[in-house]
């Protein structure tokens, strides 16, 4: 029987690539649930093509329009955040692909975990914001997370068959983004359209900006801490501009494992969908003869401060990663709209981390409060920056 999939965030970059993968294996997978935030047009097109059991539009204001668009199809239509949380618990779901971007993906993922679902996790913020809580819920429910991010998928694959063998550290690779060789003075003047031109990967706007500022790698460091039960000092980052080596695992005996592949997110998506099996595919294959140079270098924390801020948030723990994530989401939005400069995104994050109340052992309710409070502080700081400019 085909594996039945609930795809959260089907109209985003990871969502559309997941559907591309599923289209290549019609006998292996079946779409049962599609959800999106506001993109009715694309969600309706996807529903017409894949005929899921249910679709959910997060913004309830669009419910009637979506229902009208799908009135002739045997598809249930729901709306609102609570509906997304409910559909992932259905007995007809074998795997939940958590591809929603940002903090909004947290509650639906928690709902799926509580229901004991297997989760292909592409939403970094779930573990960044609430890693300790998520790990506890997984232990209680028997749920399992398979990482989708190429770096975490690489670590996951390298650890296969290594149960009980001591890991010394892991190294996450980073492309360095489009501004790797820019000076700090040059970075002051970069524009959003320049930051959205990633040299290797095709991603959504928010993730692409995070990649350019190295915040994406900072989020991945925090996520790796919870995925693989590591200390902050066991997680390293190295710049690898070719994006061929997706990460390394360093074992205590001196051996190092790496996972290689072309920079195409559909490959780790397929692995997460098919795990523990590997399916033969027609996706691009790596030819090392065509990439004779693989280079590695240390990231520069002075030009790309977000990585250091992420490590600091991880070391403090508690609600600090939540504060960092919330302020970064606000900062990225402000940069994309031209309100602040590229380097000022780090200023916003640092200021918010300093000014938002810290708590060492937050529950979900306090994290909700921290998220809202950090967004307010970050936005107020941005408003002050705008007045001065």
N, C-alpha and C positions, 0 to 999 in steps of 0.2 A: 504494500500500500504506500502511496506517496506520503512523504512527511508533510504534515499540515502546519502552515506558517502564518503567524500574525506579524505583520510588518508595520511597526510604528514609525511614522515619518516617511511614508512611501514616496512623497513628492520631492524630497531633498536629494542631495548628491548620493549618499549611501543608499537611500531607498530606491532610487531609480537604477543604480548599478546592481542592487540586489535583485530587482525584477528582471534585469537583463540576464543575470546568471540563471535565475529560475526558468526563464524562457528557453534556455539551452537544455534543460533537463525536465521536460514535461512529465516524464514518468516517475521522477524522483521526488518532486515537490509540488504542493498545491497551496495556493494562496487562499486562506480562510478569512483573514481580516486585513483591511487596509485603513490606515489613519493618516490624517494630515492636519495641519494647523489652519490654514486659510485658503490654500490653493485648490479651489473647487474645480476649476477647469481640468487640471491634470488628474486630480483624484477621480473625477467622473470618467475620464478617458481610461484610466487604469482599471476602474470597476467594469467598464464595458469589455475590456480585453480579457481580464482574468476571472470575472464573475465570482468574486468572493462571497462567502456567506454574509459578511457584514462590512460596512464602511462607517467610519466615524470622522466627522469634521470637528476639530477642536473648538473653533469659534462658532458658538451656537447661533449667531446672527445669520450664518450662511446655511442653516439647516434646511429651510424651505426650498431654497434655490437648488441645493444638492438633491433633495428628495424629488423635486420636479424633474431634474435632469435624469434621474435613474428610475422613474416611475414605471417604465416598461420592462425593467430587469428584475429577476428574482433575487434581489439583494436588499438586505435590511439596512436601513439608514438611521444612524444615531448622531448625536452632537454633544459636545461638552467634554471637559476633562474627566469627569466622573465616569462617563460612558467609556472612555478609553481605558480607564482603570478596570472597568467591569469586563470588557470583551476579552482582555488578555487572560482572564481566569477560566475561560470556557473549556469544557472537557474536550472540545473538538480541536484544541491547539496542542501541537507537539513541541513547537519551537517558537519563541518570541524573538524577533529581530528588533532590538532597541536602537533605532536609528534617529530618534528625535534629537535635535541639537539643543544644547544648553540645559539649564536648570529644569526646564519643563519636562524633561525625560525622567526625572527622579521618581515621582509618584507612580507612574505606570509601571516602571521597572520593579519598584517595591511590591506593587500589587501582583505582578507575575511571579516574583520570588516567593511571596507568601503562599501562592497557589502551587508551589513546587515545580514550576515550569523550567525547562532548559532555556537558557537565554544566550543569544548571540549578541554580545554587547559592543555597540559602536558609540554609545553615549558616554563620553569620558566623565561627565559631570556627576553621574550617579555615584561612582566611587570616590571622586575628588571631594564632593560635598559630604558624603555620609558613609565613608568606607567602613568604619568600625561597626556601624549599625547594620550595614549591608552584609558584612561577614557573619554577624550573629544571626541574622534572618536566614541566611543560606544554610548555616549549621542546623537551624531548627526545622527548616522546611524540606531539606534534601534537594533544593534547587541546585543547578550547576550553571556556571558562567563560562562561555567560550569567547575569548576576546576576538574582536574583528579588526581593530587597529592593526596595521601591518607590523608595527614594532612589537606589540604585545602578542600578536599571533606568532611572530617569529620566536619569542621567548617560550611561549606555550608549546610550540612544536619542538624546540630544542630540549625541553624538559621531558618530553614524552619518553617513557622507558627509563627515566632516571630517578624514580621514586626512592628516597632514602639516601641518595648520593649527595654529599654536601656541596652546596653552591657557595662560592666565595663572593661573587658579585655578578651583576648583569650590566651590559652596556647597551643603551638605546641609541640608535643612530638618528641623526637629524640632517636634513638636506642643507640647512642653513638659509633656505628661502632666497628671495630675489636680491636681498641687500647684504649678503654675506661679506662682501668686500667694500662696503660703503664705510666711510669715516663717520664719526659722530656728527660732524658738521653737515655732511651730506644727508644723514638720516633725518635731520630737522626739517628738510624741505620735501621729503617724498610725499606723493599724493596717493589717495586710495586706489586709483586705477593702476598705479605702478605696483602697489603692494598686492594686488589681486592677480598679478601675472606670475604664478608659481612656475619655477623652471621644470619641475618633474611631474607633479601630481595635479589631477583635476578634482577640486574639492569645492564645497560651498563657500560663500563669502566669509563667514565668521571663522571657519577653520583655516582658511587661506591667510587671513590677517594674523591669526594666532601663530601660524607657521612662520610668517615673516618676522614676527616679534619674538619668536622662540617661546611664547607662552604655551603654544601647543605642546612643546616638549616638556615644559614644566608641569602641565596637566598630566602628561603621560608618566612622568616620574612619580607623581602622587598616586596615580592609578596603579602603577606597577607595584608600589609598596603593598597595596591591599590584594592585588591579584596573586602575588607570588610570596607574600609573607616575608618581606625583606625590610631591613633597616634603611634609613635614608642614605647612610654612607655606603651601602651595598649597591646603590643605583647610580650609574655613571652615564654621562651623555657625551657623544663624540660627533663631530661634523663629518658627514660623508656625502659629498655633493652629488655623487652618481645615483644615490638611492637604490643600489643593487643589494648591498648587505643590509638586511632590515633590523638586525640586532644580534647581540652575542650573549652567550652564557659562559661564565668563567667558573670552572669547577675547582675544588680544593686541591686536586692532584696536579693542577697546572694545565689541564686540557681546556680547550675553548671550542664551543660549538657555535656555528653561525647559520642563519637561514638566509638564502639568497633568492632573488627573483626579480623580474622586471617590475618597475613601479606602476602597478595596475591593481587598484583596490578590489577588483573582482576576484583575484586569486585568493586573498585571505577571506573574502566573503564566502566563496565556494567552500573553503576548508571548514569555516564555522558552520555552514549549512549541512555539510555532509559528515562532519565529525561523528564517530572516530574513523570513518572510511575516507578514502581519497578517490574522487571520481575522475576518470580520464576526460579531458576537456580540450576544446580548440582555442582556449585563451592563449595569449602570447607567451612564448617560452623564452627562457634566458639563453643567450648564446654568448658565452664569455669571450669568444674570439673577437666579438664586436665591441667589447668594452675592456680593452687591455689594461687600463689604468683604474685602480681603485684607491682613492686617496682618503686620508683621515686626519683630522686636526681638532684641537681643543676649541670649544666655544669661548667667545669673548664676553665675560660677564659685565664689562664696563659699557659696551655698546648695546648689549641685549640684556637689560637688567631683569626682565621678566623671569628668566630662568632662576636667577638668584632669589627672587621674591617667592617663587614656587617652592624652592628648597626650604626657605625660611618658614613658609606656611606649613610645610610638612613637618618640620622639626617642632614647631609649636603645637601642632595638632589641634584638637578640640574643634571649635568653630572657625578657626583661622583659614583653612582651605576654602570653606564656604564663603567667607568674606572676600577672599582673594578672587574666587571665581565670579561672584556677583559683580564686584567692581570692574573686573575685566570685561564682562559682557556689556556693561554700560559704557566702558571706555571704547571698546571696539565699535559699538554703534555710533558713538560720537565722532570717532575718526572717520568712519565710512560716510557720515553725513557732512564732513568737512568742518566740524566744530573745534576739533583739537588736532594737534600734530601727531606724527608717528611716535616720537619720543615721549610725548605727554601722556600716552596711554600708561606707561610705567609709573609716571608721577601720580596719576589717578589711583592706580592700584596700591602703591606704597602709602599714600595719604589715607586711603580708606582702611587699610590694614592697621594703621596707627590709631585711627580715631574711632573705630567700631569696637564695642564692648567684647572682650574676650571671655570665653568660658571653656574650661578644660574638658567637661564631659556633657556635651549637649545631647538632648533628645531631639526627635524630629520636630517637635513644636518649637524648640529654641532655635533650631536651624532655619525654620521658616521665618522666625523673627529676625535672625541674623541676616538672612538673605535680603529681606525687605529693607532693613535698616542700612545695610551696606550699599544697596542701590540708591537709597536716598542721599547718603553722605557723598557717594561718588558723583551723583548728578549735581548736587549743590556745588561741589568743588569744580566741576566742569563749567557750571554757570559762572562761577567766579573767574575762571580762566578766560571765558569768552568776553567778559566785561573788560578785562585787562588788555585784550588783543585789539 
